Amino acid sequence: MESPIQNASQVAVPNQKAANDWAVQLLLAINRKWAVPREGNRNLAATVLVRINTAGTVQYAGISASSGDQNYDNSIVQAIYRASPLPLPHDGRVYHSSFSICVGANVHGCK
């Protein structure tokens, strides 16, 4: 399974399972806070650049690849800020303060 999270600063990940586990934790935290817009296409996804500190507090979240629907994109960014502090990885080797994550119903559509 391809991970929806990609490290923004390096391609090689020391422990892919740990990185995938962290991605799942992040997506669960974000999805719990996400109010998906009722109008428009709901089968979308967007890639978001996220910066967090060592406590998981979101310092920045911005769309790096849009879903094509500004309301949808904005709802994802708002959910990320509401989910702050985000969970940290159980394996500290996969922690990165800056990463991209694909959020939405159609993660295969992320760039």
Buried (B, 14 or more C-beta within 10 A) or exposed (E): EEBBBBBBEEEEBEEEEBBBBBBBBBBEBBBEEBEBBEEEEEEBBBBBBBBBEEEBEBEEBEBBBBBEBEEBBEBBBBBBBBBBEBBBBEBEEBBBEEBBBBBBEBBEBBE
